[in-house]
Amino acid sequence: MITEKGIDWSKFPKDATFVDLSYKRITEINWENAPPQLTRVNLSSNQIKYINWINAPQQLTEVNLSRNRITHMNWVNAPKKLTIANLSNNSITSMNWDYSPQQLTTVQLFCNRLTEMNWVNAPPQLTMVLLNNNRITEMKWNNAPQKLTIVNLNSNSLTQMNWDSSPPNLIVVHLNSNGLTHINWNHAPPNLTRIYLNDNSLTSMNWVNAPQQLTEVDLSYNLLTSINWDSSPQQLAKVQLNSNEITDMNWVNAPPNLTGINLDYNLLTSINWKNVPYTLERVSGYEEEFKEYKSARRIQRAYLRHYTRRKAAATKIVNGCHAWVWKPKCKDGTIGIRPRLDTLELGLISCVEI
């Protein structure tokens, strides 16, 4: 299967569509006589330093090159139908997209040695890029594909987040386990729905210019002592605040669609429930307290409904009695009690008429 000249493809069926060549100590890739219908190949956990695509099967759509010794990415002659490339756990220091297949949608680059991200000539169909566990210090979006929807940047060396020129279709961004001390939302993608900011060094939360489509934010494992909701997105439904240093919980201007919040492992001794959104269903870490609050709120609302109904009925009776006593002419055509007595006193009508 593996010879001094490389891979002996004659050992595989001619109609094979998947071949697993992981853990074979392969140092070079040759594609001569590879099955023409091959669509997936696993070349992970070998000793490959350079990628050769000459004679690679044109039906190839997925290649796994993780856990090798690649330092530079070569795309020359790569199959045009390639859509998924796993390049994780290598030694890539900069990303080259020249001649990359235009149909590529997913590229895994986590656990490499990237210090910045180059997007020049990146495939226009790219939707997901995993860049976690690298050495990126600043995020640059120039030339990034507009169809990008998911980017993972966790476990890098970011101290601030730059959104300038970021793709408008980004919906999920992972920024956990960096060195962020504050979050800037200027020019953030308008369609962003989920962002992970856990395991950073945030001391306060700023929502100004945050995307209004945001539904989930993870702020756990930071240094927050309180939470400010001013300008927070109205669609925000879930917020993770566990493992911070929050001493007092503020609900003023909290999102009206909030359904779940995690407050576990903070410095709270009690919770003030004033201004809590009615949509809230779960408060992790304080389930019993929240359950008691909801019970009290139900009783209060039931009492208010009962009181409102009674007040409305009483008002109706009072208004009816007032009309019966004082109106010159009631609905049944008779004269009100007070006008009748007054006219009687004046001798304008007789007792018989009354």
C-alpha positions as CSV (number, residue, x, y, z in Angstrom):
1,M,0.0,0.0,0.0
2,I,2.8,2.4,1.0
3,T,6.1,2.0,-0.9
4,E,9.3,4.0,-1.2
5,K,7.8,5.8,-4.2
6,G,4.7,6.8,-2.2
7,I,1.2,5.5,-2.2
8,D,0.5,2.3,-4.2
9,W,-3.0,3.0,-5.4
10,S,-3.2,-0.3,-7.2
11,K,-4.0,-1.9,-3.9
12,F,-7.3,-0.1,-3.7
13,P,-10.5,-1.0,-5.7
14,K,-10.8,1.1,-8.9
15,D,-14.4,2.1,-7.9
16,A,-13.4,3.2,-4.3
17,T,-15.0,6.5,-3.2
18,F,-13.3,6.7,0.2
19,V,-9.8,5.7,1.3
20,D,-8.3,5.9,4.8
21,L,-4.5,6.4,4.7
22,S,-4.1,7.8,8.3
23,Y,-1.2,6.7,10.5
24,K,0.8,5.3,7.5
25,R,4.0,7.5,7.9
26,I,3.4,9.0,4.5
27,T,5.9,11.8,3.7
28,E,4.8,12.6,0.1
29,I,1.5,12.4,-1.8
30,N,1.3,10.9,-5.2
31,W,-2.0,10.4,-7.1
32,E,-1.0,8.3,-10.0
33,N,-3.5,5.5,-10.6
34,A,-5.7,6.8,-7.8
35,P,-9.4,5.6,-8.1
36,P,-11.1,8.1,-10.5
37,Q,-14.3,8.1,-8.4
38,L,-12.5,8.9,-5.2
39,T,-14.5,11.6,-3.3
40,R,-13.0,11.4,0.2
41,V,-9.5,10.7,1.4
42,N,-8.1,10.6,5.0
43,L,-4.4,11.5,5.1
44,S,-4.3,12.6,8.7
45,S,-1.6,11.7,11.2
46,N,1.2,11.3,8.7
47,Q,4.5,13.1,8.0
48,I,3.5,15.1,5.0
49,K,5.3,18.5,4.5
50,Y,4.1,19.5,1.1
51,I,0.9,18.9,-0.8
52,N,1.0,17.8,-4.4
53,W,-2.2,17.8,-6.3
54,I,-1.0,16.6,-9.7
55,N,-3.3,13.8,-11.1
56,A,-5.5,14.0,-8.1
57,P,-9.0,12.6,-8.8
58,Q,-11.3,15.3,-10.1
59,Q,-14.3,13.9,-8.1
60,L,-12.5,14.6,-4.8
61,T,-14.7,16.7,-2.5
62,E,-13.2,16.2,0.9
63,V,-9.6,15.8,2.1
64,N,-8.3,15.4,5.6
65,L,-4.7,16.5,6.0
66,S,-4.7,17.1,9.8
67,R,-1.8,16.2,12.0
68,N,0.9,16.4,9.5
69,R,3.9,18.7,9.1
70,I,2.6,21.2,6.5
71,T,4.0,24.7,6.8
72,H,2.7,26.2,3.6
73,M,-0.5,25.5,1.6
74,N,-0.3,24.7,-2.1
75,W,-3.5,24.6,-4.1
76,V,-2.1,24.3,-7.6
77,N,-4.0,21.6,-9.5
78,A,-6.3,20.9,-6.6
79,P,-9.6,19.3,-7.7
80,K,-12.2,21.9,-8.6
81,K,-15.0,20.0,-6.7
82,L,-13.1,20.1,-3.4
83,T,-15.5,21.5,-0.8
84,I,-14.0,20.5,2.6
85,A,-10.3,20.7,3.6
86,N,-9.1,19.8,7.1
87,L,-5.7,21.3,7.6
88,S,-5.7,21.4,11.4
89,N,-2.8,20.5,13.7
90,N,-0.1,21.4,11.2
91,S,2.6,24.1,11.3
92,I,1.1,26.6,8.8
93,T,2.3,30.1,9.6
94,S,0.5,32.0,6.9
95,M,-2.5,31.1,4.7
96,N,-2.2,31.1,0.9
97,W,-5.4,30.9,-1.1
98,D,-3.9,31.2,-4.6
99,Y,-5.5,28.7,-7.0
100,S,-7.8,27.3,-4.3
101,P,-10.9,25.5,-5.5
102,Q,-13.8,28.0,-6.0
103,Q,-16.3,25.5,-4.4
104,L,-14.5,25.2,-1.1
105,T,-17.0,25.8,1.7
106,T,-15.2,24.6,4.8
107,V,-11.6,24.9,5.9
108,Q,-10.3,23.8,9.2
109,L,-7.1,25.6,10.3
110,F,-7.2,25.2,14.0
111,C,-4.0,24.3,15.9
112,N,-1.6,25.8,13.5
113,R,0.9,28.8,13.9
114,L,-1.0,31.6,12.2
115,T,-0.3,35.1,13.5
116,E,-2.8,36.8,11.1
117,M,-5.4,35.8,8.6
118,N,-5.0,36.5,4.9
119,W,-8.1,36.4,2.7
120,V,-6.7,37.4,-0.7
121,N,-8.1,35.0,-3.3
122,A,-10.1,33.1,-0.7
123,P,-12.9,31.0,-2.4
124,P,-16.2,33.0,-2.7
125,Q,-18.3,30.0,-1.5
126,L,-16.4,29.7,1.8
127,T,-18.9,29.6,4.7
128,M,-17.0,28.2,7.6
129,V,-13.4,28.7,8.7
130,L,-12.0,27.3,12.0
131,L,-9.1,29.4,13.2
132,N,-9.0,28.4,16.9
133,N,-5.8,27.7,18.8
134,N,-3.5,29.8,16.7
135,R,-1.5,32.9,17.5
136,I,-3.6,35.6,15.8
137,T,-3.2,39.0,17.5
138,E,-5.4,41.1,15.2
139,M,-8.3,40.1,13.1
140,K,-8.4,41.5,9.6
141,W,-11.4,41.0,7.3
142,N,-10.2,42.6,4.1
143,N,-11.1,40.4,1.1
144,A,-13.0,37.9,3.3
145,P,-15.7,35.9,1.4
146,Q,-19.1,37.5,1.7
147,K,-20.8,34.2,2.3
148,L,-18.9,33.4,5.5
149,T,-21.3,32.5,8.3
150,I,-19.2,30.8,10.9
151,V,-15.7,31.8,12.2
152,N,-14.0,30.3,15.2
153,L,-11.3,32.4,16.7
154,N,-11.2,31.0,20.2
155,S,-7.8,30.5,22.0
156,N,-5.8,33.0,20.1
157,S,-4.0,36.2,21.3
158,L,-6.7,38.8,20.5
159,T,-6.9,41.8,22.9
160,Q,-9.5,43.7,20.9
161,M,-12.0,42.8,18.2
162,N,-12.0,44.6,14.8
163,W,-15.1,44.2,12.7
164,D,-14.2,46.5,9.8
165,S,-15.1,44.9,6.5
166,S,-16.4,41.7,8.2
167,P,-18.8,39.7,6.0
168,P,-22.4,40.7,6.5
169,N,-23.7,37.1,6.6
170,L,-21.6,36.1,9.7
171,I,-24.0,34.5,12.2
172,V,-21.7,32.8,14.6
173,V,-18.3,34.0,16.0
174,H,-16.3,32.3,18.6
175,L,-14.0,34.7,20.6
176,N,-13.6,32.7,23.8
177,S,-10.3,32.2,25.5
178,N,-8.6,35.3,24.2
179,G,-7.3,38.4,26.0
180,L,-10.3,40.7,25.4
181,T,-10.8,43.4,28.0
182,H,-13.7,45.1,26.2
183,I,-16.0,44.5,23.3
184,N,-16.4,46.8,20.4
185,W,-19.4,46.4,18.1
186,N,-18.7,49.1,15.5
187,H,-19.3,47.6,12.0
188,A,-20.2,44.2,13.5
189,P,-22.2,42.0,11.0
190,P,-25.9,42.9,11.1
191,N,-26.9,39.2,11.0
192,L,-24.8,38.0,13.9
193,T,-27.0,35.8,16.1
194,R,-24.5,34.1,18.4
195,I,-21.2,35.2,19.9
196,Y,-19.0,33.5,22.4
197,L,-17.0,35.8,24.7
198,N,-16.4,33.5,27.6
199,D,-12.9,33.0,29.2
200,N,-11.7,36.6,28.5
201,S,-10.9,39.5,30.8
202,L,-14.1,41.6,30.3
203,T,-14.8,43.9,33.3
204,S,-17.9,45.6,31.8
205,M,-20.4,44.9,29.0
206,N,-21.0,47.5,26.2
207,W,-24.0,46.9,23.9
208,V,-23.8,50.1,21.8
209,N,-24.1,49.2,18.1
210,A,-24.5,45.5,18.9
211,P,-26.3,43.6,16.1
212,Q,-30.1,43.6,16.7
213,Q,-30.3,40.0,15.6
214,L,-28.2,38.7,18.5
215,T,-30.1,35.9,20.3
216,E,-27.3,34.3,22.4
217,V,-24.2,35.7,24.1
218,D,-21.8,33.8,26.3
219,L,-20.1,36.0,28.9
220,S,-19.1,33.4,31.4
221,Y,-15.7,33.2,33.0
222,N,-14.9,36.9,32.8
223,L,-14.4,39.6,35.4
224,L,-17.8,41.3,35.3
225,T,-19.0,42.8,38.6
226,S,-22.3,44.0,37.3
227,I,-24.3,43.8,34.0
228,N,-25.6,46.8,32.1
229,W,-28.4,46.2,29.6
230,D,-28.5,49.6,28.0
231,S,-28.8,49.3,24.2
232,S,-28.9,45.5,24.4
233,P,-30.5,43.8,21.4
234,Q,-34.2,43.3,21.8
235,Q,-34.0,39.7,20.4
236,L,-31.5,38.5,22.9
237,A,-32.9,35.3,24.4
238,K,-30.0,33.6,26.2
239,V,-27.1,35.0,28.2
240,Q,-24.4,33.1,30.1
241,L,-23.0,35.1,33.0
242,N,-21.8,32.3,35.2
243,S,-18.4,32.4,36.8
244,N,-18.0,36.1,37.0
245,E,-17.8,38.5,40.0
246,I,-21.3,39.9,39.9
247,T,-22.4,41.2,43.3
248,D,-25.7,42.9,42.3
249,M,-28.1,41.9,39.5
250,N,-29.7,44.7,37.5
251,W,-32.6,44.1,35.2
252,V,-33.3,47.6,34.0
253,N,-33.6,47.6,30.2
254,A,-33.1,43.9,30.0
255,P,-34.2,42.5,26.6
256,P,-37.9,41.8,26.5
257,N,-37.4,38.4,24.9
258,L,-34.9,37.1,27.4
259,T,-35.8,33.4,28.2
260,G,-32.7,32.1,29.9
261,I,-29.8,33.4,32.0
262,N,-27.0,31.6,33.9
263,L,-25.9,33.4,37.1
264,D,-24.2,30.5,38.8
265,Y,-20.8,30.9,40.5
266,N,-21.0,34.7,41.1
267,L,-20.8,36.8,44.3
268,L,-24.6,37.3,44.6
269,T,-26.1,36.9,48.1
270,S,-29.6,37.6,46.8
271,I,-31.3,38.7,43.7
272,N,-33.5,41.8,43.1
273,W,-36.3,40.6,40.7
274,K,-37.6,44.1,39.9
275,N,-37.9,44.7,36.2
276,V,-37.3,41.0,35.3
277,P,-38.6,40.3,31.7
278,Y,-41.9,38.4,31.8
279,T,-40.4,36.0,29.1
280,L,-37.7,34.7,31.5
281,E,-38.1,31.0,32.0
282,R,-34.8,29.9,33.6
283,V,-32.2,31.4,35.9
284,S,-29.4,28.8,36.3
285,G,-27.9,28.8,39.8
286,Y,-31.0,30.4,41.3
287,E,-33.7,28.0,40.3
288,E,-35.5,27.8,43.6
289,E,-35.4,31.6,44.2
290,F,-36.8,32.1,40.7
291,K,-39.5,29.5,41.2
292,E,-40.6,31.4,44.4
293,Y,-40.5,34.7,42.5
294,K,-42.7,33.3,39.7
295,S,-45.2,31.9,42.2
296,A,-45.4,35.2,43.9
297,R,-45.8,37.0,40.5
298,R,-48.6,34.6,39.5
299,I,-50.5,35.3,42.8
300,Q,-50.0,39.0,42.3
301,R,-51.2,39.0,38.7
302,A,-54.2,36.8,39.7
303,Y,-55.1,39.3,42.4
304,L,-54.7,42.3,40.0
305,R,-57.0,40.6,37.5
306,H,-59.6,39.9,40.2
307,Y,-59.3,43.4,41.6
308,T,-59.5,44.9,38.1
309,R,-62.7,42.9,37.3
310,R,-64.3,43.9,40.6
311,K,-63.3,47.6,40.1
312,A,-64.8,47.5,36.5
313,A,-68.0,46.0,37.8
314,A,-68.3,48.5,40.6
315,T,-67.6,51.4,38.3
316,K,-70.4,50.1,36.0
317,I,-72.8,49.9,38.9
318,V,-71.9,53.4,40.2
319,N,-72.3,54.9,36.7
320,G,-75.7,53.2,36.3
321,C,-76.9,54.4,39.7
322,H,-75.7,57.9,38.9
323,A,-77.7,57.9,35.7
324,W,-80.8,56.4,37.4
325,V,-80.7,59.1,40.1
326,W,-79.7,62.2,38.1
327,K,-80.5,61.8,34.4
328,P,-83.5,63.9,33.2
329,K,-84.4,60.9,31.0
330,C,-83.4,57.3,31.6
331,K,-83.1,54.6,28.9
332,D,-86.6,53.3,29.7
333,G,-88.1,56.7,29.0
334,T,-88.7,57.7,32.6
335,I,-87.3,60.7,34.5
336,G,-84.4,60.2,36.9
337,I,-85.3,60.1,40.6
338,R,-83.8,63.5,41.5
339,P,-85.3,65.5,38.6
340,R,-88.7,63.9,39.4
341,L,-88.6,64.9,43.0
342,D,-87.5,68.4,42.1
343,T,-90.3,68.9,39.6
344,L,-92.8,67.4,42.1
345,E,-91.6,70.0,44.7
346,L,-92.0,72.7,42.1
347,G,-95.5,71.5,41.4
348,L,-94.7,70.8,37.7
349,I,-96.0,67.2,37.9
350,S,-98.4,65.4,40.2
351,C,-97.9,62.4,42.5
352,V,-99.9,60.3,40.1
353,E,-97.4,60.9,37.3
354,I,-94.6,59.9,39.6
